[in-house]
Amino acid sequence: MIRPGPKNDIPEGPPQAAMAYRIHFTLQDLARTRVAEAPMPLHELELAARTLQSRSQPVRLDAWRRRARAQLTAPARMALALMPAVGHSPGFLSPIRTGAIEDLVDHVRGTPRARVRANLMETERRRPSFPAWARRLADDASLFAEVCTGLSHLHACLLGPYWAQFTEHLSIDRTLRLQQLLTGGVEQLLTQANPQWMRWNPPVLEIRMMSGAARDLHLDGQGLLLIPSMLCTRAVVTEGRQVGVSYPACPDQRRELTAPAAGPARSAGLSALLGRTRTAVLAAVAEHHNCSTKELAARAGIAPASASEHASTLREAGLITSLRHRNSVLHSPTPLGLALLDAQQQ
């Protein structure tokens, strides 16, 4: 498990000469550097919360901001107050983990109180404007439960309606990064992931920041995790057992966030036949050929075990095929599965 640590977002504004983070690589680190293979809902939620409170990219994001703010519940606003536009936030709120949002919020609920207390003390030390009520989170169970509920509400407002668009966007970015890795190795990957805010100066990756003291990070053989994001506007460094760096995914292809039209994406008839979740799984396989069970679970917003079960049922019905590749099982639609989906769209 990757344990998140301090997070530092980059505020809006023109690039400056200073680099706040210098991430040092060894040969072992280069060999273990990778791109996240699936969305990380709570990590992306923190990036979305920060972007909601900033003024970045008004043409692309202001309509999304207006829609989200109109739907915020009181618990969602509590969670939002812990994740400012710029500055430190408690690491336990946004673990770098894949999975269904319900499972991840349950993971946050189970955070040891000693860790909650330590995260809060560190956040208060680095952020003078930290809400006074938040100091009680480690000792007030009902308050902590309300904040966890707020995370679920916040996800529903900020990311829920756009999750299919988000996963499609990350799939495009991942394809691009794999091409860079194949043609130019890790050097090209680090050079081109976010050239405006990240500079590869071997053996150091410099992350441009506009606030905070300079900091040297040594990866200690764990490698770097690159995390593409739909709503990250600059760069986010997450310290932990493995250091993560979030960057804007495919900025040249990003477009305005659009909420889906009312009603299910597929015909109600197909949902009645297969069930809503199984229909979503079939649609995800059709839209992302050769996706692994883990990727399928993330795209459909369900647990991996549930994704595996639904895939087995669809495979037995002849709607998908599955192929084991090393330690993964890759799923693709059959002509019958595609024909069924296409028929429901007519």
C-alpha positions as CSV (number, residue, x, y, z in Angstrom):
1,M,0.0,0.0,0.0
2,I,1.2,3.5,-0.9
3,R,0.9,5.8,2.1
4,P,0.2,9.4,1.2
5,G,2.2,12.2,2.8
6,P,2.2,15.9,2.5
7,K,0.7,17.3,-0.6
8,N,1.6,20.6,-2.2
9,D,-0.4,22.1,-5.1
10,I,0.9,24.7,-7.4
11,P,-1.0,28.0,-7.4
12,E,-2.0,29.7,-10.6
13,G,0.3,32.2,-12.2
14,P,3.2,32.5,-14.6
15,P,6.1,30.1,-14.3
16,Q,9.0,31.2,-12.2
17,A,12.6,30.2,-12.2
18,A,12.7,28.6,-8.7
19,M,12.2,24.9,-8.4
20,A,10.9,23.8,-5.0
21,Y,11.2,20.0,-5.4
22,R,14.3,18.1,-6.5
23,I,13.5,14.4,-6.8
24,H,16.7,12.3,-7.0
25,F,16.8,9.1,-9.0
26,T,19.1,6.1,-8.9
27,L,19.2,3.4,-11.6
28,Q,16.8,1.3,-9.5
29,D,14.4,4.2,-9.3
30,L,14.4,4.7,-13.1
31,A,13.6,1.0,-13.5
32,R,10.7,1.2,-11.1
33,T,9.1,4.5,-12.4
34,R,5.7,3.9,-13.8
35,V,2.4,5.6,-14.8
36,A,-0.7,4.9,-12.7
37,E,-2.8,2.2,-14.5
38,A,-6.2,3.2,-13.2
39,P,-8.0,6.2,-11.7
40,M,-7.5,7.0,-8.0
41,P,-10.8,8.5,-7.0
42,L,-10.0,10.2,-3.6
43,H,-6.6,11.5,-4.9
44,E,-8.4,13.0,-7.9
45,L,-11.1,14.3,-5.6
46,E,-8.5,16.3,-3.7
47,L,-7.2,17.8,-7.0
48,A,-10.8,18.6,-8.0
49,A,-11.5,20.2,-4.6
50,R,-8.4,22.5,-5.0
51,T,-9.4,23.4,-8.6
52,L,-13.0,24.2,-7.5
53,Q,-11.6,26.9,-5.2
54,S,-9.1,28.3,-7.7
55,R,-9.7,30.5,-10.8
56,S,-7.8,28.4,-13.3
57,Q,-9.0,27.7,-16.8
58,P,-12.3,29.6,-16.6
59,V,-13.4,28.7,-20.1
60,R,-13.1,25.0,-19.5
61,L,-14.0,24.8,-15.8
62,D,-16.3,27.6,-14.7
63,A,-19.5,25.9,-15.8
64,W,-18.3,22.8,-13.9
65,R,-17.6,25.0,-10.8
66,R,-21.1,26.6,-10.9
67,R,-22.8,23.2,-11.2
68,A,-20.7,21.7,-8.4
69,R,-21.1,24.6,-6.0
70,A,-24.9,24.5,-6.4
71,Q,-25.0,20.9,-5.2
72,L,-22.7,21.0,-2.2
73,T,-24.2,19.6,1.0
74,A,-23.1,20.7,4.5
75,P,-20.9,17.6,4.9
76,A,-19.3,18.2,1.5
77,R,-18.4,21.7,2.5
78,M,-16.7,20.4,5.6
79,A,-14.6,18.0,3.5
80,L,-13.9,20.8,1.1
81,A,-12.6,23.1,3.9
82,L,-9.8,20.6,4.6
83,M,-8.5,20.7,1.0
84,P,-7.6,24.3,0.1
85,A,-6.9,25.7,-3.3
86,V,-3.2,26.1,-2.3
87,G,-1.4,24.6,0.7
88,H,-1.2,21.5,2.8
89,S,-4.0,19.1,3.5
90,P,-4.3,16.0,5.7
91,G,-2.9,13.0,3.8
92,F,-5.4,10.5,5.3
93,L,-8.2,12.1,3.3
94,S,-6.9,11.2,-0.2
95,P,-5.0,7.9,-0.3
96,I,-3.3,7.1,-3.6
97,R,-5.3,3.9,-4.2
98,T,-7.5,2.6,-6.9
99,G,-10.9,1.1,-6.3
100,A,-14.6,2.0,-5.9
101,I,-15.3,5.2,-4.1
102,E,-17.4,3.5,-1.4
103,D,-14.5,1.2,-0.6
104,L,-12.0,4.0,-0.5
105,V,-14.2,6.1,1.8
106,D,-14.5,3.1,4.1
107,H,-10.7,2.9,4.0
108,V,-10.6,6.5,5.3
109,R,-13.1,5.7,8.0
110,G,-10.7,3.0,9.3
111,T,-7.7,5.3,9.5
112,P,-6.0,4.8,12.9
113,R,-6.7,7.8,15.1
114,A,-2.9,8.2,15.8
115,R,-2.3,8.8,12.2
116,V,-5.3,11.2,11.9
117,R,-3.9,13.1,14.8
118,A,-0.4,13.2,13.3
119,N,-1.7,14.4,9.9
120,L,-3.8,17.1,11.5
121,M,-0.9,18.4,13.6
122,E,1.4,18.5,10.5
123,T,-1.3,20.3,8.5
124,E,-2.0,22.9,11.2
125,R,1.8,23.5,11.5
126,R,2.1,24.2,7.8
127,R,-1.3,25.9,7.3
128,P,-2.2,28.7,9.7
129,S,-5.7,29.0,8.3
130,F,-6.6,25.4,9.2
131,P,-10.2,25.3,10.5
132,A,-10.4,25.2,14.3
133,W,-13.1,22.6,14.3
134,A,-10.9,20.2,12.4
135,R,-8.6,19.8,15.4
136,R,-11.2,17.6,17.0
137,L,-11.4,15.1,14.2
138,A,-9.0,12.6,15.8
139,D,-11.1,12.5,19.1
140,D,-14.7,13.2,17.9
141,A,-16.1,10.1,16.2
142,S,-19.3,11.7,15.0
143,L,-17.4,14.6,13.5
144,F,-15.0,12.3,11.8
145,A,-17.9,10.2,10.4
146,E,-19.5,13.4,9.1
147,V,-16.3,14.4,7.2
148,C,-16.2,10.9,5.7
149,T,-19.8,11.3,4.5
150,G,-18.7,14.6,3.1
151,L,-16.1,12.9,1.0
152,S,-18.8,10.8,-0.6
153,H,-21.0,13.8,-1.2
154,L,-18.1,15.8,-2.6
155,H,-17.2,13.0,-5.0
156,A,-20.8,12.9,-6.2
157,C,-20.8,16.6,-6.9
158,L,-17.3,17.1,-8.4
159,L,-16.5,13.9,-10.1
160,G,-19.5,11.5,-10.2
161,P,-21.2,12.9,-13.4
162,Y,-17.9,13.1,-15.3
163,W,-16.3,9.7,-14.3
164,A,-16.8,8.1,-17.7
165,Q,-15.2,11.2,-19.4
166,F,-12.4,11.1,-16.8
167,T,-11.6,7.4,-17.4
168,E,-11.6,7.8,-21.1
169,H,-9.3,10.8,-20.8
170,L,-6.8,8.8,-18.7
171,S,-6.9,5.9,-21.1
172,I,-5.8,8.3,-23.9
173,D,-3.0,9.7,-21.7
174,R,-1.8,6.3,-20.7
175,T,-1.6,5.3,-24.3
176,L,0.5,8.4,-25.0
177,R,2.8,7.7,-22.1
178,L,3.4,4.1,-23.1
179,Q,4.3,5.3,-26.6
180,Q,6.8,7.7,-25.1
181,L,8.2,4.9,-22.9
182,L,8.6,2.6,-26.0
183,T,10.2,5.2,-28.2
184,G,12.3,7.2,-25.8
185,G,12.4,5.3,-22.5
186,V,11.9,6.8,-19.1
187,E,13.9,9.9,-20.1
188,Q,11.3,10.8,-22.7
189,L,8.5,10.0,-20.3
190,L,9.9,12.3,-17.6
191,T,10.7,15.0,-20.1
192,Q,7.3,15.2,-21.8
193,A,4.9,14.4,-19.0
194,N,4.5,18.0,-17.9
195,P,7.3,20.2,-19.5
196,Q,6.0,23.5,-18.2
197,W,6.3,22.5,-14.6
198,M,8.6,19.5,-14.6
199,R,12.2,19.4,-15.9
200,W,14.3,16.3,-16.2
201,N,17.9,17.2,-15.3
202,P,19.5,13.7,-14.9
203,P,19.5,12.3,-12.4
204,V,17.1,14.8,-10.8
205,L,13.5,15.7,-11.7
206,E,12.8,19.3,-10.8
207,I,9.2,20.2,-10.0
208,R,8.4,23.9,-10.4
209,M,6.5,25.4,-7.4
210,M,5.6,28.9,-6.6
211,S,5.5,28.6,-2.9
212,G,7.3,26.8,-0.2
213,A,10.9,26.2,0.6
214,A,13.1,24.1,-1.7
215,R,13.1,20.4,-0.9
216,D,15.2,17.4,-1.9
217,L,13.5,14.0,-2.1
218,H,15.3,10.8,-2.6
219,L,13.3,7.9,-3.9
220,D,15.4,5.2,-2.2
221,G,14.9,2.6,-4.9
222,Q,11.1,2.8,-4.8
223,G,10.8,4.7,-8.1
224,L,8.3,7.4,-9.0
225,L,4.6,7.0,-9.7
226,L,3.3,9.4,-12.4
227,I,-0.4,10.1,-11.9
228,P,-2.4,11.7,-14.8
229,S,-5.2,13.9,-13.7
230,M,-8.2,15.4,-15.4
231,L,-8.4,18.4,-13.0
232,C,-4.8,19.0,-12.0
233,T,-3.7,22.3,-13.5
234,R,0.0,22.3,-12.6
235,A,1.7,19.6,-10.5
236,V,1.2,17.9,-7.2
237,V,3.9,16.1,-5.3
238,T,2.7,13.4,-2.8
239,E,5.4,12.2,-0.4
240,G,5.2,8.7,1.0
241,R,6.8,5.2,0.7
242,Q,6.6,5.8,-3.0
243,V,6.6,9.4,-4.2
244,G,3.8,10.4,-6.6
245,V,3.6,13.3,-9.0
246,S,0.3,14.3,-10.5
247,Y,0.2,16.1,-13.8
248,P,-2.5,17.4,-16.3
249,A,-3.4,14.5,-18.6
250,C,-3.2,15.3,-22.3
251,P,-3.7,19.0,-21.9
252,D,-4.0,19.5,-25.7
253,Q,-7.0,17.2,-25.8
254,R,-8.8,18.4,-22.8
255,R,-12.2,20.0,-23.3
256,E,-15.0,21.4,-21.2
257,L,-16.4,19.1,-18.7
258,T,-19.9,18.1,-19.7
259,A,-22.4,16.3,-17.6
260,P,-24.2,13.3,-19.2
261,A,-27.7,13.7,-20.4
262,A,-30.4,12.6,-18.0
263,G,-31.1,8.9,-18.0
264,P,-28.9,5.9,-18.5
265,A,-26.2,5.9,-21.2
266,R,-27.7,2.7,-22.6
267,S,-31.3,1.6,-23.2
268,A,-33.3,0.7,-20.2
269,G,-34.1,-2.6,-22.0
270,L,-30.5,-3.7,-21.8
271,S,-30.3,-2.8,-18.1
272,A,-33.4,-4.8,-17.5
273,L,-31.9,-7.8,-19.2
274,L,-28.4,-7.7,-17.7
275,G,-28.8,-5.4,-14.7
276,R,-27.4,-1.8,-14.5
277,T,-24.0,-2.8,-13.1
278,R,-23.4,-5.6,-15.6
279,T,-24.5,-3.3,-18.4
280,A,-21.9,-0.8,-17.3
281,V,-19.3,-3.5,-17.2
282,L,-20.1,-4.6,-20.7
283,A,-20.0,-1.0,-21.9
284,A,-16.7,-0.4,-20.2
285,V,-15.2,-3.5,-21.9
286,A,-16.6,-2.4,-25.3
287,E,-15.1,1.1,-24.9
288,H,-11.7,-0.1,-23.6
289,H,-10.6,-3.3,-25.4
290,N,-8.1,-5.5,-23.6
291,C,-8.6,-3.8,-20.2
292,S,-7.5,-5.7,-17.1
293,T,-10.0,-6.7,-14.4
294,K,-8.4,-4.0,-12.2
295,E,-8.9,-1.3,-14.9
296,L,-12.4,-2.6,-15.5
297,A,-13.3,-2.2,-11.9
298,A,-12.0,1.4,-11.8
299,R,-13.8,2.3,-15.0
300,A,-17.1,0.8,-13.8
301,G,-16.8,2.2,-10.3
302,I,-17.0,-1.2,-8.6
303,A,-14.7,-3.5,-6.5
304,P,-12.3,-5.8,-8.4
305,A,-13.9,-8.9,-7.0
306,S,-17.3,-7.7,-8.3
307,A,-15.8,-6.8,-11.7
308,S,-14.3,-10.3,-11.9
309,E,-17.7,-11.9,-11.1
310,H,-19.6,-9.8,-13.7
311,A,-16.9,-10.5,-16.3
312,S,-17.3,-14.2,-15.7
313,T,-21.1,-14.0,-16.2
314,L,-20.7,-11.9,-19.4
315,R,-18.0,-14.4,-20.7
316,E,-20.3,-17.4,-20.1
317,A,-23.0,-15.6,-22.0
318,G,-20.6,-15.1,-25.0
319,L,-20.6,-11.3,-24.7
320,I,-16.9,-10.9,-23.9
321,T,-13.7,-12.9,-24.1
322,S,-10.9,-13.0,-21.5
323,L,-7.3,-13.7,-22.0
324,R,-4.7,-14.2,-19.3
325,H,-1.5,-12.2,-19.8
326,R,1.1,-12.7,-17.1
327,N,-0.6,-11.8,-13.9
328,S,-3.6,-10.0,-15.5
329,V,-6.7,-11.1,-17.2
330,L,-7.6,-8.9,-20.2
331,H,-11.2,-8.5,-21.4
332,S,-12.5,-7.7,-24.9
333,P,-16.1,-7.6,-26.3
334,T,-17.3,-10.3,-28.7
335,P,-19.2,-9.5,-31.9
336,L,-22.4,-10.5,-30.0
337,G,-21.6,-8.2,-27.1
338,L,-21.0,-5.3,-29.5
339,A,-24.1,-6.1,-31.5
340,L,-26.2,-6.1,-28.3
341,L,-24.9,-2.7,-27.3
342,D,-25.3,-1.3,-30.8
343,A,-28.9,-2.5,-31.0
344,Q,-29.8,-0.8,-27.8
345,Q,-28.5,2.6,-29.2
346,Q,-30.7,2.5,-32.3
